[in-house]
Amino acid sequence: MKGRRMFSERQILCILEEYKRGGLSSVQICKKYCISETRFYQWWFRYQHWSWAEILVLRALRRENARLRRAITAMQRPSLN
């Protein structure tokens, strides 16, 4: 059984950019990085229109949203005094 390799979003985008440049087919890319074609196409449909800068902005927005949700939850809790 092969161990599952985790790729960062940056690595995924680099792999997809390599595919977009047209040097290798999707099958060759999958073999090179030891990923399944299913995984490759999941990445493709998820990240094909995103740049690294946009992903960084999205991450920042998600962190801010999580922080605000925690603040709202804390304000709604009844006081224990």
PyMOL Python script that loads the backbone (N, CA, C, O; Angstrom):
from pymol import cmd

cmd.read_pdbstr("""\
ATOM      1  N   MET A   1       0.837  -1.176   0.000  1.00  0.00           N
ATOM      2  CA  MET A   1       0.000   0.000   0.000  1.00  0.00           C
ATOM      3  C   MET A   1       0.883   1.241   0.000  1.00  0.00           C
ATOM      4  O   MET A   1       1.813   1.353   0.798  1.00  0.00           O
ATOM      5  N   LYS A   2       0.591   2.148  -0.880  1.00  0.00           N
ATOM      6  CA  LYS A   2       1.369   3.373  -0.968  1.00  0.00           C
ATOM      7  C   LYS A   2       0.898   4.360   0.090  1.00  0.00           C
ATOM      8  O   LYS A   2      -0.291   4.435   0.400  1.00  0.00           O
ATOM      9  N   GLY A   3       1.837   5.112   0.636  1.00  0.00           N
ATOM     10  CA  GLY A   3       1.479   6.150   1.576  1.00  0.00           C
ATOM     11  C   GLY A   3       0.871   7.329   0.835  1.00  0.00           C
ATOM     12  O   GLY A   3       1.217   7.580  -0.319  1.00  0.00           O
ATOM     13  N   ARG A   4      -0.007   8.035   1.467  1.00  0.00           N
ATOM     14  CA  ARG A   4      -0.671   9.166   0.840  1.00  0.00           C
ATOM     15  C   ARG A   4       0.205  10.393   0.968  1.00  0.00           C
ATOM     16  O   ARG A   4       0.579  10.785   2.073  1.00  0.00           O
ATOM     17  N   ARG A   5       0.529  10.992  -0.144  1.00  0.00           N
ATOM     18  CA  ARG A   5       1.369  12.178  -0.142  1.00  0.00           C
ATOM     19  C   ARG A   5       0.478  13.408  -0.154  1.00  0.00           C
ATOM     20  O   ARG A   5      -0.467  13.495  -0.938  1.00  0.00           O
ATOM     21  N   MET A   6       0.779  14.335   0.703  1.00  0.00           N
ATOM     22  CA  MET A   6       0.012  15.573   0.768  1.00  0.00           C
ATOM     23  C   MET A   6       0.736  16.643  -0.035  1.00  0.00           C
ATOM     24  O   MET A   6       1.948  16.815   0.099  1.00  0.00           O
ATOM     25  N   PHE A   7       0.004  17.352  -0.856  1.00  0.00           N
ATOM     26  CA  PHE A   7       0.553  18.447  -1.640  1.00  0.00           C
ATOM     27  C   PHE A   7      -0.039  19.749  -1.129  1.00  0.00           C
ATOM     28  O   PHE A   7      -1.231  19.825  -0.831  1.00  0.00           O
ATOM     29  N   SER A   8       0.793  20.764  -1.029  1.00  0.00           N
ATOM     30  CA  SER A   8       0.297  22.078  -0.648  1.00  0.00           C
ATOM     31  C   SER A   8      -0.416  22.691  -1.849  1.00  0.00           C
ATOM     32  O   SER A   8      -0.263  22.227  -2.979  1.00  0.00           O
ATOM     33  N   GLU A   9      -1.191  23.730  -1.593  1.00  0.00           N
ATOM     34  CA  GLU A   9      -1.885  24.392  -2.697  1.00  0.00           C
ATOM     35  C   GLU A   9      -0.888  24.947  -3.714  1.00  0.00           C
ATOM     36  O   GLU A   9      -1.137  24.917  -4.919  1.00  0.00           O
ATOM     37  N   ARG A  10       0.223  25.446  -3.224  1.00  0.00           N
ATOM     38  CA  ARG A  10       1.250  25.972  -4.125  1.00  0.00           C
ATOM     39  C   ARG A  10       1.805  24.864  -5.019  1.00  0.00           C
ATOM     40  O   ARG A  10       1.991  25.068  -6.219  1.00  0.00           O
ATOM     41  N   GLN A  11       2.068  23.700  -4.444  1.00  0.00           N
ATOM     42  CA  GLN A  11       2.568  22.572  -5.232  1.00  0.00           C
ATOM     43  C   GLN A  11       1.538  22.130  -6.270  1.00  0.00           C
ATOM     44  O   GLN A  11       1.886  21.821  -7.410  1.00  0.00           O
ATOM     45  N   ILE A  12       0.280  22.104  -5.868  1.00  0.00           N
ATOM     46  CA  ILE A  12      -0.782  21.721  -6.797  1.00  0.00           C
ATOM     47  C   ILE A  12      -0.826  22.686  -7.967  1.00  0.00           C
ATOM     48  O   ILE A  12      -0.931  22.268  -9.120  1.00  0.00           O
ATOM     49  N   LEU A  13      -0.747  23.981  -7.673  1.00  0.00           N
ATOM     50  CA  LEU A  13      -0.786  24.970  -8.747  1.00  0.00           C
ATOM     51  C   LEU A  13       0.427  24.844  -9.670  1.00  0.00           C
ATOM     52  O   LEU A  13       0.306  25.051 -10.877  1.00  0.00           O
ATOM     53  N   CYS A  14       1.584  24.511  -9.122  1.00  0.00           N
ATOM     54  CA  CYS A  14       2.776  24.302  -9.959  1.00  0.00           C
ATOM     55  C   CYS A  14       2.590  23.093 -10.872  1.00  0.00           C
ATOM     56  O   CYS A  14       2.987  23.129 -12.037  1.00  0.00           O
ATOM     57  N   ILE A  15       1.993  22.032 -10.353  1.00  0.00           N
ATOM     58  CA  ILE A  15       1.734  20.838 -11.162  1.00  0.00           C
ATOM     59  C   ILE A  15       0.760  21.178 -12.291  1.00  0.00           C
ATOM     60  O   ILE A  15       0.961  20.778 -13.437  1.00  0.00           O
ATOM     61  N   LEU A  16      -0.292  21.918 -11.956  1.00  0.00           N
ATOM     62  CA  LEU A  16      -1.273  22.298 -12.978  1.00  0.00           C
ATOM     63  C   LEU A  16      -0.679  23.252 -14.012  1.00  0.00           C
ATOM     64  O   LEU A  16      -1.016  23.174 -15.193  1.00  0.00           O
ATOM     65  N   GLU A  17       0.196  24.144 -13.577  1.00  0.00           N
ATOM     66  CA  GLU A  17       0.867  25.038 -14.525  1.00  0.00           C
ATOM     67  C   GLU A  17       1.740  24.244 -15.493  1.00  0.00           C
ATOM     68  O   GLU A  17       1.809  24.555 -16.682  1.00  0.00           O
ATOM     69  N   GLU A  18       2.395  23.232 -14.978  1.00  0.00           N
ATOM     70  CA  GLU A  18       3.213  22.369 -15.831  1.00  0.00           C
ATOM     71  C   GLU A  18       2.343  21.706 -16.898  1.00  0.00           C
ATOM     72  O   GLU A  18       2.749  21.574 -18.053  1.00  0.00           O
ATOM     73  N   TYR A  19       1.159  21.297 -16.501  1.00  0.00           N
ATOM     74  CA  TYR A  19       0.226  20.686 -17.453  1.00  0.00           C
ATOM     75  C   TYR A  19      -0.257  21.720 -18.470  1.00  0.00           C
ATOM     76  O   TYR A  19      -0.353  21.426 -19.662  1.00  0.00           O
ATOM     77  N   LYS A  20      -0.562  22.936 -17.996  1.00  0.00           N
ATOM     78  CA  LYS A  20      -1.065  23.990 -18.887  1.00  0.00           C
ATOM     79  C   LYS A  20      -0.039  24.380 -19.945  1.00  0.00           C
ATOM     80  O   LYS A  20      -0.402  24.726 -21.070  1.00  0.00           O
ATOM     81  N   ARG A  21       1.243  24.323 -19.584  1.00  0.00           N
ATOM     82  CA  ARG A  21       2.286  24.686 -20.550  1.00  0.00           C
ATOM     83  C   ARG A  21       2.327  23.718 -21.732  1.00  0.00           C
ATOM     84  O   ARG A  21       2.880  24.036 -22.785  1.00  0.00           O
ATOM     85  N   GLY A  22       1.741  22.544 -21.550  1.00  0.00           N
ATOM     86  CA  GLY A  22       1.592  21.620 -22.656  1.00  0.00           C
ATOM     87  C   GLY A  22       2.751  20.677 -22.906  1.00  0.00           C
ATOM     88  O   GLY A  22       2.750  19.971 -23.914  1.00  0.00           O
ATOM     89  N   GLY A  23       3.732  20.640 -22.032  1.00  0.00           N
ATOM     90  CA  GLY A  23       4.870  19.759 -22.244  1.00  0.00           C
ATOM     91  C   GLY A  23       4.549  18.292 -22.024  1.00  0.00           C
ATOM     92  O   GLY A  23       5.101  17.423 -22.700  1.00  0.00           O
ATOM     93  N   LEU A  24       3.658  18.013 -21.080  1.00  0.00           N
ATOM     94  CA  LEU A  24       3.333  16.638 -20.723  1.00  0.00           C
ATOM     95  C   LEU A  24       1.818  16.434 -20.741  1.00  0.00           C
ATOM     96  O   LEU A  24       1.049  17.366 -20.504  1.00  0.00           O
ATOM     97  N   SER A  25       1.412  15.217 -21.022  1.00  0.00           N
ATOM     98  CA  SER A  25      -0.009  14.883 -20.967  1.00  0.00           C
ATOM     99  C   SER A  25      -0.416  14.690 -19.504  1.00  0.00           C
ATOM    100  O   SER A  25       0.434  14.613 -18.617  1.00  0.00           O
ATOM    101  N   SER A  26      -1.717  14.614 -19.268  1.00  0.00           N
ATOM    102  CA  SER A  26      -2.190  14.413 -17.893  1.00  0.00           C
ATOM    103  C   SER A  26      -1.698  13.074 -17.335  1.00  0.00           C
ATOM    104  O   SER A  26      -1.383  12.972 -16.149  1.00  0.00           O
ATOM    105  N   VAL A  27      -1.634  12.055 -18.185  1.00  0.00           N
ATOM    106  CA  VAL A  27      -1.152  10.737 -17.738  1.00  0.00           C
ATOM    107  C   VAL A  27       0.313  10.829 -17.313  1.00  0.00           C
ATOM    108  O   VAL A  27       0.704  10.259 -16.295  1.00  0.00           O
ATOM    109  N   GLN A  28       1.115  11.544 -18.091  1.00  0.00           N
ATOM    110  CA  GLN A  28       2.542  11.696 -17.761  1.00  0.00           C
ATOM    111  C   GLN A  28       2.722  12.501 -16.471  1.00  0.00           C
ATOM    112  O   GLN A  28       3.576  12.179 -15.645  1.00  0.00           O
ATOM    113  N   ILE A  29       1.922  13.533 -16.309  1.00  0.00           N
ATOM    114  CA  ILE A  29       1.979  14.336 -15.076  1.00  0.00           C
ATOM    115  C   ILE A  29       1.637  13.454 -13.874  1.00  0.00           C
ATOM    116  O   ILE A  29       2.302  13.518 -12.840  1.00  0.00           O
ATOM    117  N   CYS A  30       0.603  12.638 -14.018  1.00  0.00           N
ATOM    118  CA  CYS A  30       0.176  11.767 -12.921  1.00  0.00           C
ATOM    119  C   CYS A  30       1.276  10.779 -12.544  1.00  0.00           C
ATOM    120  O   CYS A  30       1.513  10.537 -11.361  1.00  0.00           O
ATOM    121  N   LYS A  31       1.935  10.221 -13.524  1.00  0.00           N
ATOM    122  CA  LYS A  31       3.022   9.283 -13.246  1.00  0.00           C
ATOM    123  C   LYS A  31       4.204   9.995 -12.596  1.00  0.00           C
ATOM    124  O   LYS A  31       4.809   9.480 -11.656  1.00  0.00           O
ATOM    125  N   LYS A  32       4.523  11.175 -13.099  1.00  0.00           N
ATOM    126  CA  LYS A  32       5.666  11.930 -12.579  1.00  0.00           C
ATOM    127  C   LYS A  32       5.489  12.252 -11.088  1.00  0.00           C
ATOM    128  O   LYS A  32       6.442  12.168 -10.314  1.00  0.00           O
ATOM    129  N   TYR A  33       4.259  12.623 -10.692  1.00  0.00           N
ATOM    130  CA  TYR A  33       4.009  13.044  -9.314  1.00  0.00           C
ATOM    131  C   TYR A  33       3.312  11.972  -8.470  1.00  0.00           C
ATOM    132  O   TYR A  33       2.931  12.225  -7.328  1.00  0.00           O
ATOM    133  N   CYS A  34       3.149  10.773  -9.043  1.00  0.00           N
ATOM    134  CA  CYS A  34       2.544   9.636  -8.325  1.00  0.00           C
ATOM    135  C   CYS A  34       1.159   9.980  -7.775  1.00  0.00           C
ATOM    136  O   CYS A  34       0.868   9.769  -6.598  1.00  0.00           O
ATOM    137  N   ILE A  35       0.323  10.510  -8.647  1.00  0.00           N
ATOM    138  CA  ILE A  35      -1.058  10.801  -8.269  1.00  0.00           C
ATOM    139  C   ILE A  35      -1.981  10.096  -9.254  1.00  0.00           C
ATOM    140  O   ILE A  35      -1.583   9.773 -10.373  1.00  0.00           O
ATOM    141  N   SER A  36      -3.197   9.864  -8.834  1.00  0.00           N
ATOM    142  CA  SER A  36      -4.166   9.222  -9.723  1.00  0.00           C
ATOM    143  C   SER A  36      -4.733  10.266 -10.682  1.00  0.00           C
ATOM    144  O   SER A  36      -4.697  11.466 -10.411  1.00  0.00           O
ATOM    145  N   GLU A  37      -5.249   9.789 -11.790  1.00  0.00           N
ATOM    146  CA  GLU A  37      -5.883  10.709 -12.734  1.00  0.00           C
ATOM    147  C   GLU A  37      -7.120  11.352 -12.109  1.00  0.00           C
ATOM    148  O   GLU A  37      -7.440  12.506 -12.396  1.00  0.00           O
ATOM    149  N   THR A  38      -7.806  10.604 -11.260  1.00  0.00           N
ATOM    150  CA  THR A  38      -8.968  11.164 -10.572  1.00  0.00           C
ATOM    151  C   THR A  38      -8.558  12.354  -9.731  1.00  0.00           C
ATOM    152  O   THR A  38      -9.198  13.405  -9.776  1.00  0.00           O
ATOM    153  N   ARG A  39      -7.477  12.189  -8.952  1.00  0.00           N
ATOM    154  CA  ARG A  39      -6.987  13.285  -8.116  1.00  0.00           C
ATOM    155  C   ARG A  39      -6.567  14.476  -8.975  1.00  0.00           C
ATOM    156  O   ARG A  39      -6.863  15.623  -8.638  1.00  0.00           O
ATOM    157  N   PHE A  40      -5.880  14.206 -10.082  1.00  0.00           N
ATOM    158  CA  PHE A  40      -5.439  15.278 -10.975  1.00  0.00           C
ATOM    159  C   PHE A  40      -6.632  16.091 -11.471  1.00  0.00           C
ATOM    160  O   PHE A  40      -6.602  17.321 -11.439  1.00  0.00           O
ATOM    161  N   TYR A  41      -7.672  15.412 -11.924  1.00  0.00           N
ATOM    162  CA  TYR A  41      -8.824  16.131 -12.458  1.00  0.00           C
ATOM    163  C   TYR A  41      -9.648  16.809 -11.370  1.00  0.00           C
ATOM    164  O   TYR A  41     -10.313  17.810 -11.635  1.00  0.00           O
ATOM    165  N   GLN A  42      -9.615  16.279 -10.154  1.00  0.00           N
ATOM    166  CA  GLN A  42     -10.246  16.993  -9.036  1.00  0.00           C
ATOM    167  C   GLN A  42      -9.530  18.324  -8.824  1.00  0.00           C
ATOM    168  O   GLN A  42     -10.171  19.362  -8.665  1.00  0.00           O
ATOM    169  N   TRP A  43      -8.193  18.286  -8.822  1.00  0.00           N
ATOM    170  CA  TRP A  43      -7.414  19.516  -8.697  1.00  0.00           C
ATOM    171  C   TRP A  43      -7.696  20.451  -9.859  1.00  0.00           C
ATOM    172  O   TRP A  43      -7.871  21.655  -9.673  1.00  0.00           O
ATOM    173  N   TRP A  44      -7.738  19.892 -11.054  1.00  0.00           N
ATOM    174  CA  TRP A  44      -7.929  20.697 -12.255  1.00  0.00           C
ATOM    175  C   TRP A  44      -9.245  21.474 -12.177  1.00  0.00           C
ATOM    176  O   TRP A  44      -9.276  22.680 -12.424  1.00  0.00           O
ATOM    177  N   PHE A  45     -10.337  20.770 -11.829  1.00  0.00           N
ATOM    178  CA  PHE A  45     -11.632  21.439 -11.757  1.00  0.00           C
ATOM    179  C   PHE A  45     -11.702  22.425 -10.595  1.00  0.00           C
ATOM    180  O   PHE A  45     -12.464  23.389 -10.657  1.00  0.00           O
ATOM    181  N   ARG A  46     -10.932  22.207  -9.551  1.00  0.00           N
ATOM    182  CA  ARG A  46     -10.959  23.103  -8.405  1.00  0.00           C
ATOM    183  C   ARG A  46     -10.071  24.341  -8.605  1.00  0.00           C
ATOM    184  O   ARG A  46     -10.462  25.451  -8.245  1.00  0.00           O
ATOM    185  N   TYR A  47      -8.886  24.148  -9.176  1.00  0.00           N
ATOM    186  CA  TYR A  47      -7.892  25.223  -9.198  1.00  0.00           C
ATOM    187  C   TYR A  47      -7.579  25.798 -10.575  1.00  0.00           C
ATOM    188  O   TYR A  47      -6.728  26.682 -10.671  1.00  0.00           O
ATOM    189  N   GLN A  48      -8.221  25.341 -11.638  1.00  0.00           N
ATOM    190  CA  GLN A  48      -7.800  25.764 -12.967  1.00  0.00           C
ATOM    191  C   GLN A  48      -7.920  27.276 -13.197  1.00  0.00           C
ATOM    192  O   GLN A  48      -7.186  27.825 -14.019  1.00  0.00           O
ATOM    193  N   HIS A  49      -8.814  27.949 -12.499  1.00  0.00           N
ATOM    194  CA  HIS A  49      -9.011  29.378 -12.721  1.00  0.00           C
ATOM    195  C   HIS A  49      -8.392  30.252 -11.629  1.00  0.00           C
ATOM    196  O   HIS A  49      -8.600  31.465 -11.617  1.00  0.00           O
ATOM    197  N   TRP A  50      -7.633  29.647 -10.714  1.00  0.00           N
ATOM    198  CA  TRP A  50      -7.096  30.392  -9.585  1.00  0.00           C
ATOM    199  C   TRP A  50      -5.604  30.655  -9.766  1.00  0.00           C
ATOM    200  O   TRP A  50      -4.869  29.830 -10.308  1.00  0.00           O
ATOM    201  N   SER A  51      -5.184  31.808  -9.304  1.00  0.00           N
ATOM    202  CA  SER A  51      -3.750  32.104  -9.228  1.00  0.00           C
ATOM    203  C   SER A  51      -3.336  31.983  -7.762  1.00  0.00           C
ATOM    204  O   SER A  51      -4.184  31.911  -6.873  1.00  0.00           O
ATOM    205  N   TRP A  52      -2.032  31.960  -7.523  1.00  0.00           N
ATOM    206  CA  TRP A  52      -1.539  31.839  -6.154  1.00  0.00           C
ATOM    207  C   TRP A  52      -1.977  33.043  -5.322  1.00  0.00           C
ATOM    208  O   TRP A  52      -2.332  32.887  -4.154  1.00  0.00           O
ATOM    209  N   ALA A  53      -1.957  34.231  -5.905  1.00  0.00           N
ATOM    210  CA  ALA A  53      -2.359  35.445  -5.183  1.00  0.00           C
ATOM    211  C   ALA A  53      -3.829  35.360  -4.753  1.00  0.00           C
ATOM    212  O   ALA A  53      -4.179  35.765  -3.645  1.00  0.00           O
ATOM    213  N   GLU A  54      -4.669  34.843  -5.620  1.00  0.00           N
ATOM    214  CA  GLU A  54      -6.085  34.712  -5.278  1.00  0.00           C
ATOM    215  C   GLU A  54      -6.300  33.706  -4.154  1.00  0.00           C
ATOM    216  O   GLU A  54      -7.170  33.901  -3.305  1.00  0.00           O
ATOM    217  N   ILE A  55      -5.531  32.658  -4.142  1.00  0.00           N
ATOM    218  CA  ILE A  55      -5.642  31.662  -3.072  1.00  0.00           C
ATOM    219  C   ILE A  55      -5.206  32.267  -1.738  1.00  0.00           C
ATOM    220  O   ILE A  55      -5.807  31.979  -0.704  1.00  0.00           O
ATOM    221  N   LEU A  56      -4.173  33.095  -1.754  1.00  0.00           N
ATOM    222  CA  LEU A  56      -3.735  33.747  -0.516  1.00  0.00           C
ATOM    223  C   LEU A  56      -4.820  34.681   0.021  1.00  0.00           C
ATOM    224  O   LEU A  56      -5.054  34.734   1.228  1.00  0.00           O
ATOM    225  N   VAL A  57      -5.476  35.413  -0.869  1.00  0.00           N
ATOM    226  CA  VAL A  57      -6.567  36.303  -0.450  1.00  0.00           C
ATOM    227  C   VAL A  57      -7.710  35.478   0.135  1.00  0.00           C
ATOM    228  O   VAL A  57      -8.276  35.836   1.168  1.00  0.00           O
ATOM    229  N   LEU A  58      -8.044  34.381  -0.524  1.00  0.00           N
ATOM    230  CA  LEU A  58      -9.114  33.514  -0.040  1.00  0.00           C
ATOM    231  C   LEU A  58      -8.797  32.959   1.349  1.00  0.00           C
ATOM    232  O   LEU A  58      -9.672  32.910   2.214  1.00  0.00           O
ATOM    233  N   ARG A  59      -7.561  32.544   1.560  1.00  0.00           N
ATOM    234  CA  ARG A  59      -7.149  32.049   2.889  1.00  0.00           C
ATOM    235  C   ARG A  59      -7.328  33.118   3.953  1.00  0.00           C
ATOM    236  O   ARG A  59      -7.842  32.850   5.038  1.00  0.00           O
ATOM    237  N   ALA A  60      -6.895  34.343   3.631  1.00  0.00           N
ATOM    238  CA  ALA A  60      -7.013  35.448   4.587  1.00  0.00           C
ATOM    239  C   ALA A  60      -8.480  35.714   4.912  1.00  0.00           C
ATOM    240  O   ALA A  60      -8.825  35.950   6.070  1.00  0.00           O
ATOM    241  N   LEU A  61      -9.339  35.678   3.906  1.00  0.00           N
ATOM    242  CA  LEU A  61     -10.765  35.891   4.137  1.00  0.00           C
ATOM    243  C   LEU A  61     -11.365  34.781   4.997  1.00  0.00           C
ATOM    244  O   LEU A  61     -12.204  35.049   5.857  1.00  0.00           O
ATOM    245  N   ARG A  62     -10.946  33.549   4.773  1.00  0.00           N
ATOM    246  CA  ARG A  62     -11.447  32.432   5.586  1.00  0.00           C
ATOM    247  C   ARG A  62     -11.011  32.568   7.038  1.00  0.00           C
ATOM    248  O   ARG A  62     -11.794  32.307   7.951  1.00  0.00           O
ATOM    249  N   ARG A  63      -9.752  32.979   7.257  1.00  0.00           N
ATOM    250  CA  ARG A  63      -9.271  33.183   8.635  1.00  0.00           C
ATOM    251  C   ARG A  63     -10.065  34.281   9.322  1.00  0.00           C
ATOM    252  O   ARG A  63     -10.465  34.135  10.477  1.00  0.00           O
ATOM    253  N   GLU A  64     -10.294  35.383   8.609  1.00  0.00           N
ATOM    254  CA  GLU A  64     -11.045  36.498   9.174  1.00  0.00           C
ATOM    255  C   GLU A  64     -12.480  36.073   9.488  1.00  0.00           C
ATOM    256  O   GLU A  64     -13.022  36.432  10.533  1.00  0.00           O
ATOM    257  N   ASN A  65     -13.081  35.323   8.599  1.00  0.00           N
ATOM    258  CA  ASN A  65     -14.440  34.833   8.813  1.00  0.00           C
ATOM    259  C   ASN A  65     -14.500  33.937  10.052  1.00  0.00           C
ATOM    260  O   ASN A  65     -15.420  34.061  10.861  1.00  0.00           O
ATOM    261  N   ALA A  66     -13.538  33.047  10.202  1.00  0.00           N
ATOM    262  CA  ALA A  66     -13.504  32.168  11.373  1.00  0.00           C
ATOM    263  C   ALA A  66     -13.339  32.982  12.655  1.00  0.00           C
ATOM    264  O   ALA A  66     -13.976  32.686  13.666  1.00  0.00           O
ATOM    265  N   ARG A  67     -12.483  34.011  12.616  1.00  0.00           N
ATOM    266  CA  ARG A  67     -12.274  34.862  13.786  1.00  0.00           C
ATOM    267  C   ARG A  67     -13.566  35.580  14.166  1.00  0.00           C
ATOM    268  O   ARG A  67     -13.917  35.662  15.343  1.00  0.00           O
ATOM    269  N   LEU A  68     -14.267  36.097  13.166  1.00  0.00           N
ATOM    270  CA  LEU A  68     -15.513  36.804  13.438  1.00  0.00           C
ATOM    271  C   LEU A  68     -16.595  35.861  13.970  1.00  0.00           C
ATOM    272  O   LEU A  68     -17.373  36.243  14.844  1.00  0.00           O
ATOM    273  N   ARG A  69     -16.647  34.648  13.454  1.00  0.00           N
ATOM    274  CA  ARG A  69     -17.620  33.681  13.957  1.00  0.00           C
ATOM    275  C   ARG A  69     -17.360  33.343  15.419  1.00  0.00           C
ATOM    276  O   ARG A  69     -18.290  33.228  16.218  1.00  0.00           O
ATOM    277  N   ARG A  70     -16.064  33.184  15.761  1.00  0.00           N
ATOM    278  CA  ARG A  70     -15.737  32.907  17.169  1.00  0.00           C
ATOM    279  C   ARG A  70     -16.139  34.079  18.058  1.00  0.00           C
ATOM    280  O   ARG A  70     -16.636  33.875  19.166  1.00  0.00           O
ATOM    281  N   ALA A  71     -15.929  35.304  17.581  1.00  0.00           N
ATOM    282  CA  ALA A  71     -16.285  36.485  18.368  1.00  0.00           C
ATOM    283  C   ALA A  71     -17.797  36.559  18.579  1.00  0.00           C
ATOM    284  O   ALA A  71     -18.257  36.865  19.679  1.00  0.00           O
ATOM    285  N   ILE A  72     -18.557  36.283  17.544  1.00  0.00           N
ATOM    286  CA  ILE A  72     -20.016  36.312  17.656  1.00  0.00           C
ATOM    287  C   ILE A  72     -20.493  35.234  18.618  1.00  0.00           C
ATOM    288  O   ILE A  72     -21.371  35.482  19.443  1.00  0.00           O
ATOM    289  N   THR A  73     -19.921  34.043  18.516  1.00  0.00           N
ATOM    290  CA  THR A  73     -20.298  32.946  19.410  1.00  0.00           C
ATOM    291  C   THR A  73     -19.994  33.309  20.860  1.00  0.00           C
ATOM    292  O   THR A  73     -20.793  33.032  21.755  1.00  0.00           O
ATOM    293  N   ALA A  74     -18.844  33.924  21.086  1.00  0.00           N
ATOM    294  CA  ALA A  74     -18.467  34.319  22.443  1.00  0.00           C
ATOM    295  C   ALA A  74     -19.430  35.377  22.996  1.00  0.00           C
ATOM    296  O   ALA A  74     -19.738  35.370  24.188  1.00  0.00           O
ATOM    297  N   MET A  75     -19.900  36.275  22.147  1.00  0.00           N
ATOM    298  CA  MET A  75     -20.837  37.325  22.592  1.00  0.00           C
ATOM    299  C   MET A  75     -22.214  36.745  22.882  1.00  0.00           C
ATOM    300  O   MET A  75     -22.934  37.285  23.721  1.00  0.00           O
ATOM    301  N   GLN A  76     -22.597  35.673  22.219  1.00  0.00           N
ATOM    302  CA  GLN A  76     -23.922  35.103  22.403  1.00  0.00           C
ATOM    303  C   GLN A  76     -24.011  34.160  23.600  1.00  0.00           C
ATOM    304  O   GLN A  76     -25.111  33.851  24.057  1.00  0.00           O
ATOM    305  N   ARG A  77     -22.881  33.704  24.111  1.00  0.00           N
ATOM    306  CA  ARG A  77     -22.901  32.805  25.274  1.00  0.00           C
ATOM    307  C   ARG A  77     -23.404  33.567  26.507  1.00  0.00           C
ATOM    308  O   ARG A  77     -23.047  34.726  26.718  1.00  0.00           O
ATOM    309  N   PRO A  78     -24.211  32.920  27.294  1.00  0.00           N
ATOM    310  CA  PRO A  78     -24.663  33.589  28.521  1.00  0.00           C
ATOM    311  C   PRO A  78     -23.498  33.722  29.507  1.00  0.00           C
ATOM    312  O   PRO A  78     -22.625  32.858  29.585  1.00  0.00           O
ATOM    313  N   SER A  79     -23.511  34.782  30.225  1.00  0.00           N
ATOM    314  CA  SER A  79     -22.471  35.029  31.215  1.00  0.00           C
ATOM    315  C   SER A  79     -22.623  34.051  32.385  1.00  0.00           C
ATOM    316  O   SER A  79     -23.741  33.744  32.799  1.00  0.00           O
ATOM    317  N   LEU A  80     -21.501  33.566  32.913  1.00  0.00           N
ATOM    318  CA  LEU A  80     -21.509  32.605  34.014  1.00  0.00           C
ATOM    319  C   LEU A  80     -21.425  33.280  35.365  1.00  0.00           C
ATOM    320  O   LEU A  80     -21.285  32.582  36.370  1.00  0.00           O
ATOM    321  N   ASN A  81     -21.503  34.592  35.446  1.00  0.00           N
ATOM    322  CA  ASN A  81     -21.414  35.314  36.725  1.00  0.00           C
ATOM    323  C   ASN A  81     -22.640  35.166  37.544  1.00  0.00           C
ATOM    324  O   ASN A  81     -22.718  35.713  38.644  1.00  0.00           O
TER     325      ASN A  81
END
""", "prot")
cmd.dss("prot")
cmd.show_as("cartoon", "prot")
cmd.util.cbc("prot")
cmd.orient("prot")
